[in-house]
Amino acid sequence: MSQAQKQFTSLLSEVTTIVDKKSHRKKAVLIPYDLYEKLVNKKEIPVLDSESFLIKYGIET
C-alpha cells in the first residue's frame, strides 16, 4: 500500500477537519461512518440527499 493510501485510510478512521490554507477557513469535516450512523440514529444531524442539501443551504452548482 502506498504512503498516500495509508494516509487517506487513516483520515477515514478519525474525525478530520479540512481547512483552506489561504483563508484559514474550515471547509469540511470527515467523520467515520460508524459515528455518522450514531448521530443519524440520535437524530442529531439531518439526513439529506446531496440535491436536497444543496437546495436547503442555497448552494448553486
Biopython code that builds the backbone (N, CA, C, O; Angstrom):
import numpy as np
from Bio.PDB.StructureBuilder import StructureBuilder

atoms = [
    (1, "MET", "N", (0.860, -1.186, 0.000)),
    (1, "MET", "CA", (0.000, 0.000, 0.000)),
    (1, "MET", "C", (0.899, 1.240, 0.000)),
    (1, "MET", "O", (1.866, 1.317, 0.757)),
    (2, "SER", "N", (0.571, 2.185, -0.841)),
    (2, "SER", "CA", (1.387, 3.392, -0.931)),
    (2, "SER", "C", (1.183, 4.274, 0.299)),
    (2, "SER", "O", (0.210, 4.127, 1.038)),
    (3, "GLN", "N", (2.109, 5.174, 0.493)),
    (3, "GLN", "CA", (2.016, 6.091, 1.632)),
    (3, "GLN", "C", (0.757, 6.942, 1.541)),
    (3, "GLN", "O", (0.104, 7.190, 2.555)),
    (4, "ALA", "N", (0.410, 7.393, 0.339)),
    (4, "ALA", "CA", (-0.797, 8.213, 0.163)),
    (4, "ALA", "C", (-2.043, 7.431, 0.548)),
    (4, "ALA", "O", (-2.942, 7.979, 1.187)),
    (5, "GLN", "N", (-2.111, 6.152, 0.168)),
    (5, "GLN", "CA", (-3.257, 5.320, 0.531)),
    (5, "GLN", "C", (-3.347, 5.147, 2.042)),
    (5, "GLN", "O", (-4.438, 5.200, 2.609)),
    (6, "LYS", "N", (-2.219, 4.943, 2.691)),
    (6, "LYS", "CA", (-2.195, 4.784, 4.149)),
    (6, "LYS", "C", (-2.681, 6.060, 4.831)),
    (6, "LYS", "O", (-3.471, 6.007, 5.774)),
    (7, "GLN", "N", (-2.205, 7.198, 4.350)),
    (7, "GLN", "CA", (-2.615, 8.472, 4.947)),
    (7, "GLN", "C", (-4.105, 8.710, 4.744)),
    (7, "GLN", "O", (-4.790, 9.163, 5.661)),
    (8, "PHE", "N", (-4.615, 8.407, 3.547)),
    (8, "PHE", "CA", (-6.032, 8.593, 3.274)),
    (8, "PHE", "C", (-6.871, 7.664, 4.141)),
    (8, "PHE", "O", (-7.890, 8.082, 4.692)),
    (9, "THR", "N", (-6.454, 6.413, 4.267)),
    (9, "THR", "CA", (-7.172, 5.451, 5.099)),
    (9, "THR", "C", (-7.202, 5.918, 6.550)),
    (9, "THR", "O", (-8.221, 5.764, 7.224)),
    (10, "SER", "N", (-6.109, 6.481, 7.039)),
    (10, "SER", "CA", (-6.093, 6.966, 8.423)),
    (10, "SER", "C", (-7.040, 8.149, 8.600)),
    (10, "SER", "O", (-7.634, 8.306, 9.667)),
    (11, "LEU", "N", (-7.190, 8.987, 7.564)),
    (11, "LEU", "CA", (-8.145, 10.100, 7.633)),
    (11, "LEU", "C", (-9.576, 9.596, 7.782)),
    (11, "LEU", "O", (-10.395, 10.228, 8.450)),
    (12, "LEU", "N", (-9.874, 8.469, 7.167)),
    (12, "LEU", "CA", (-11.232, 7.932, 7.206)),
    (12, "LEU", "C", (-11.576, 7.292, 8.541)),
    (12, "LEU", "O", (-12.747, 7.029, 8.815)),
    (13, "SER", "N", (-10.583, 7.038, 9.368)),
    (13, "SER", "CA", (-10.842, 6.366, 10.639)),
    (13, "SER", "C", (-10.891, 7.333, 11.824)),
    (13, "SER", "O", (-10.997, 6.899, 12.971)),
    (14, "GLU", "N", (-10.817, 8.624, 11.560)),
    (14, "GLU", "CA", (-10.876, 9.616, 12.636)),
    (14, "GLU", "C", (-11.620, 10.858, 12.147)),
    (14, "GLU", "O", (-11.809, 11.041, 10.945)),
    (15, "VAL", "N", (-12.031, 11.691, 13.065)),
    (15, "VAL", "CA", (-12.687, 12.946, 12.694)),
    (15, "VAL", "C", (-11.602, 13.888, 12.176)),
    (15, "VAL", "O", (-10.611, 14.141, 12.860)),
    (16, "THR", "N", (-11.796, 14.401, 10.968)),
    (16, "THR", "CA", (-10.794, 15.234, 10.312)),
    (16, "THR", "C", (-11.442, 16.507, 9.786)),
    (16, "THR", "O", (-12.485, 16.452, 9.135)),
    (17, "THR", "N", (-10.830, 17.649, 10.064)),
    (17, "THR", "CA", (-11.328, 18.926, 9.562)),
    (17, "THR", "C", (-10.452, 19.372, 8.395)),
    (17, "THR", "O", (-9.225, 19.377, 8.494)),
    (18, "ILE", "N", (-11.090, 19.744, 7.297)),
    (18, "ILE", "CA", (-10.383, 20.241, 6.117)),
    (18, "ILE", "C", (-10.392, 21.770, 6.192)),
    (18, "ILE", "O", (-11.454, 22.384, 6.289)),
    (19, "VAL", "N", (-9.200, 22.382, 6.146)),
    (19, "VAL", "CA", (-9.063, 23.833, 6.283)),
    (19, "VAL", "C", (-8.404, 24.395, 5.027)),
    (19, "VAL", "O", (-7.413, 23.849, 4.541)),
    (20, "ASP", "N", (-8.958, 25.490, 4.505)),
    (20, "ASP", "CA", (-8.381, 26.182, 3.358)),
    (20, "ASP", "C", (-7.086, 26.852, 3.816)),
    (20, "ASP", "O", (-7.090, 27.630, 4.770)),
    (21, "LYS", "N", (-5.991, 26.554, 3.141)),
    (21, "LYS", "CA", (-4.690, 27.085, 3.561)),
    (21, "LYS", "C", (-4.587, 28.597, 3.424)),
    (21, "LYS", "O", (-3.962, 29.252, 4.258)),
    (22, "LYS", "N", (-5.193, 29.157, 2.382)),
    (22, "LYS", "CA", (-5.087, 30.603, 2.175)),
    (22, "LYS", "C", (-5.958, 31.388, 3.142)),
    (22, "LYS", "O", (-5.484, 32.318, 3.794)),
    (23, "SER", "N", (-7.231, 31.020, 3.237)),
    (23, "SER", "CA", (-8.168, 31.799, 4.054)),
    (23, "SER", "C", (-8.253, 31.300, 5.494)),
    (23, "SER", "O", (-8.822, 31.972, 6.354)),
    (24, "HIS", "N", (-7.692, 30.130, 5.753)),
    (24, "HIS", "CA", (-7.742, 29.507, 7.080)),
    (24, "HIS", "C", (-9.173, 29.229, 7.534)),
    (24, "HIS", "O", (-9.445, 29.150, 8.732)),
    (25, "ARG", "N", (-10.087, 29.082, 6.570)),
    (25, "ARG", "CA", (-11.488, 28.780, 6.882)),
    (25, "ARG", "C", (-11.703, 27.276, 6.823)),
    (25, "ARG", "O", (-11.155, 26.580, 5.968)),
    (26, "LYS", "N", (-12.511, 26.798, 7.751)),
    (26, "LYS", "CA", (-12.872, 25.387, 7.740)),
    (26, "LYS", "C", (-13.800, 25.138, 6.559)),
    (26, "LYS", "O", (-14.771, 25.868, 6.361)),
    (27, "LYS", "N", (-13.501, 24.110, 5.778)),
    (27, "LYS", "CA", (-14.263, 23.815, 4.567)),
    (27, "LYS", "C", (-15.117, 22.562, 4.698)),
    (27, "LYS", "O", (-16.201, 22.492, 4.118)),
    (28, "ALA", "N", (-14.646, 21.570, 5.452)),
    (28, "ALA", "CA", (-15.378, 20.308, 5.544)),
    (28, "ALA", "C", (-14.897, 19.517, 6.752)),
    (28, "ALA", "O", (-13.838, 19.783, 7.320)),
    (29, "VAL", "N", (-15.710, 18.541, 7.122)),
    (29, "VAL", "CA", (-15.337, 17.616, 8.186)),
    (29, "VAL", "C", (-15.599, 16.204, 7.686)),
    (29, "VAL", "O", (-16.673, 15.907, 7.163)),
    (30, "LEU", "N", (-14.615, 15.344, 7.850)),
    (30, "LEU", "CA", (-14.780, 13.926, 7.545)),
    (30, "LEU", "C", (-14.980, 13.202, 8.865)),
    (30, "LEU", "O", (-14.230, 13.418, 9.817)),
    (31, "ILE", "N", (-15.992, 12.341, 8.925)),
    (31, "ILE", "CA", (-16.201, 11.540, 10.129)),
    (31, "ILE", "C", (-16.342, 10.080, 9.727)),
    (31, "ILE", "O", (-16.856, 9.780, 8.649)),
    (32, "PRO", "N", (-15.892, 9.173, 10.581)),
    (32, "PRO", "CA", (-16.057, 7.752, 10.285)),
    (32, "PRO", "C", (-17.543, 7.402, 10.165)),
    (32, "PRO", "O", (-18.383, 8.001, 10.835)),
    (33, "TYR", "N", (-17.856, 6.437, 9.316)),
    (33, "TYR", "CA", (-19.249, 6.094, 9.053)),
    (33, "TYR", "C", (-19.965, 5.625, 10.309)),
    (33, "TYR", "O", (-21.149, 5.920, 10.473)),
    (34, "ASP", "N", (-19.293, 4.904, 11.201)),
    (34, "ASP", "CA", (-19.970, 4.436, 12.420)),
    (34, "ASP", "C", (-20.408, 5.608, 13.297)),
    (34, "ASP", "O", (-21.470, 5.546, 13.916)),
    (35, "LEU", "N", (-19.618, 6.661, 13.360)),
    (35, "LEU", "CA", (-20.014, 7.856, 14.108)),
    (35, "LEU", "C", (-21.183, 8.551, 13.419)),
    (35, "LEU", "O", (-22.121, 8.996, 14.081)),
    (36, "TYR", "N", (-21.129, 8.644, 12.103)),
    (36, "TYR", "CA", (-22.228, 9.222, 11.330)),
    (36, "TYR", "C", (-23.527, 8.470, 11.618)),
    (36, "TYR", "O", (-24.562, 9.094, 11.855)),
    (37, "GLU", "N", (-23.484, 7.140, 11.601)),
    (37, "GLU", "CA", (-24.679, 6.331, 11.881)),
    (37, "GLU", "C", (-25.244, 6.624, 13.264)),
    (37, "GLU", "O", (-26.457, 6.756, 13.430)),
    (38, "LYS", "N", (-24.364, 6.726, 14.254)),
    (38, "LYS", "CA", (-24.819, 7.026, 15.616)),
    (38, "LYS", "C", (-25.503, 8.387, 15.674)),
    (38, "LYS", "O", (-26.548, 8.528, 16.310)),
    (39, "LEU", "N", (-24.930, 9.381, 15.023)),
    (39, "LEU", "CA", (-25.521, 10.717, 15.016)),
    (39, "LEU", "C", (-26.871, 10.718, 14.309)),
    (39, "LEU", "O", (-27.817, 11.360, 14.767)),
    (40, "VAL", "N", (-26.958, 10.006, 13.202)),
    (40, "VAL", "CA", (-28.221, 9.926, 12.466)),
    (40, "VAL", "C", (-29.276, 9.234, 13.313)),
    (40, "VAL", "O", (-30.420, 9.685, 13.370)),
    (41, "ASN", "N", (-28.906, 8.154, 13.965)),
    (41, "ASN", "CA", (-29.855, 7.415, 14.799)),
    (41, "ASN", "C", (-30.331, 8.235, 15.988)),
    (41, "ASN", "O", (-31.450, 8.041, 16.462)),
    (42, "LYS", "N", (-29.502, 9.144, 16.475)),
    (42, "LYS", "CA", (-29.895, 10.025, 17.582)),
    (42, "LYS", "C", (-30.662, 11.240, 17.076)),
    (42, "LYS", "O", (-31.128, 12.060, 17.867)),
    (43, "LYS", "N", (-30.793, 11.355, 15.767)),
    (43, "LYS", "CA", (-31.485, 12.481, 15.131)),
    (43, "LYS", "C", (-30.779, 13.806, 15.413)),
    (43, "LYS", "O", (-31.418, 14.855, 15.486)),
    (44, "GLU", "N", (-29.461, 13.749, 15.569)),
    (44, "GLU", "CA", (-28.699, 14.963, 15.856)),
    (44, "GLU", "C", (-28.239, 15.675, 14.589)),
    (44, "GLU", "O", (-27.843, 16.839, 14.640)),
    (45, "ILE", "N", (-28.289, 14.988, 13.463)),
    (45, "ILE", "CA", (-27.951, 15.639, 12.205)),
    (45, "ILE", "C", (-29.011, 15.267, 11.176)),
    (45, "ILE", "O", (-29.544, 14.158, 11.209)),
    (46, "PRO", "N", (-29.319, 16.172, 10.273)),
    (46, "PRO", "CA", (-30.328, 15.863, 9.258)),
    (46, "PRO", "C", (-29.771, 14.909, 8.213)),
    (46, "PRO", "O", (-28.584, 14.944, 7.888)),
    (47, "VAL", "N", (-30.629, 14.074, 7.703)),
    (47, "VAL", "CA", (-30.236, 13.175, 6.626)),
    (47, "VAL", "C", (-30.843, 13.724, 5.346)),
    (47, "VAL", "O", (-32.056, 13.660, 5.151)),
    (48, "LEU", "N", (-30.010, 14.255, 4.487)),
    (48, "LEU", "CA", (-30.460, 14.834, 3.226)),
    (48, "LEU", "C", (-29.660, 14.218, 2.097)),
    (48, "LEU", "O", (-28.466, 13.954, 2.243)),
    (49, "ASP", "N", (-30.318, 13.990, 0.970)),
    (49, "ASP", "CA", (-29.531, 13.593, -0.188)),
    (49, "ASP", "C", (-28.786, 14.841, -0.663)),
    (49, "ASP", "O", (-29.095, 15.952, -0.232)),
    (50, "SER", "N", (-27.816, 14.662, -1.540)),
    (50, "SER", "CA", (-26.965, 15.795, -1.923)),
    (50, "SER", "C", (-27.752, 16.918, -2.588)),
    (50, "SER", "O", (-27.438, 18.090, -2.376)),
    (51, "GLU", "N", (-28.767, 16.591, -3.388)),
    (51, "GLU", "CA", (-29.554, 17.640, -4.046)),
    (51, "GLU", "C", (-30.344, 18.450, -3.018)),
    (51, "GLU", "O", (-30.381, 19.677, -3.097)),
    (52, "SER", "N", (-30.973, 17.773, -2.057)),
    (52, "SER", "CA", (-31.735, 18.469, -1.013)),
    (52, "SER", "C", (-30.826, 19.352, -0.173)),
    (52, "SER", "O", (-31.208, 20.457, 0.210)),
    (53, "PHE", "N", (-29.622, 18.864, 0.113)),
    (53, "PHE", "CA", (-28.659, 19.626, 0.895)),
    (53, "PHE", "C", (-28.303, 20.920, 0.170)),
    (53, "PHE", "O", (-28.288, 21.995, 0.769)),
    (54, "LEU", "N", (-28.017, 20.803, -1.123)),
    (54, "LEU", "CA", (-27.642, 21.983, -1.908)),
    (54, "LEU", "C", (-28.775, 23.003, -1.937)),
    (54, "LEU", "O", (-28.536, 24.205, -1.815)),
    (55, "ILE", "N", (-30.000, 22.529, -2.099)),
    (55, "ILE", "CA", (-31.155, 23.426, -2.126)),
    (55, "ILE", "C", (-31.355, 24.081, -0.763)),
    (55, "ILE", "O", (-31.535, 25.295, -0.675)),
    (56, "LYS", "N", (-31.323, 23.277, 0.298)),
    (56, "LYS", "CA", (-31.559, 23.799, 1.651)),
    (56, "LYS", "C", (-30.571, 24.907, 2.010)),
    (56, "LYS", "O", (-30.950, 25.906, 2.621)),
    (57, "TYR", "N", (-29.312, 24.729, 1.633)),
    (57, "TYR", "CA", (-28.291, 25.695, 2.014)),
    (57, "TYR", "C", (-27.963, 26.692, 0.908)),
    (57, "TYR", "O", (-26.976, 27.422, 1.005)),
    (58, "GLY", "N", (-28.782, 26.728, -0.142)),
    (58, "GLY", "CA", (-28.631, 27.733, -1.193)),
    (58, "GLY", "C", (-27.337, 27.653, -1.961)),
    (58, "GLY", "O", (-26.775, 28.677, -2.352)),
    (59, "ILE", "N", (-26.857, 26.441, -2.183)),
    (59, "ILE", "CA", (-25.597, 26.260, -2.895)),
    (59, "ILE", "C", (-25.906, 25.988, -4.361)),
    (59, "ILE", "O", (-26.662, 25.074, -4.692)),
    (60, "GLU", "N", (-25.312, 26.792, -5.229)),
    (60, "GLU", "CA", (-25.512, 26.606, -6.667)),
    (60, "GLU", "C", (-24.322, 25.864, -7.243)),
    (60, "GLU", "O", (-23.175, 26.110, -6.870)),
    (61, "THR", "N", (-24.614, 24.948, -8.161)),
    (61, "THR", "CA", (-23.518, 24.184, -8.779)),
    (61, "THR", "C", (-23.283, 24.637, -10.197)),
    (61, "THR", "O", (-22.402, 24.110, -10.876)),
]
sb = StructureBuilder()
sb.init_structure("model")
sb.init_model(0)
sb.init_chain("A")
sb.init_seg("    ")
for serial, (resi, resn, name, xyz) in enumerate(atoms, 1):
    if name == "N":
        sb.init_residue(resn, " ", resi, " ")
    sb.init_atom(name, np.array(xyz, "f"), 0.0, 1.0, " ", f" {name:<3s}", serial, name[0])
structure = sb.get_structure()
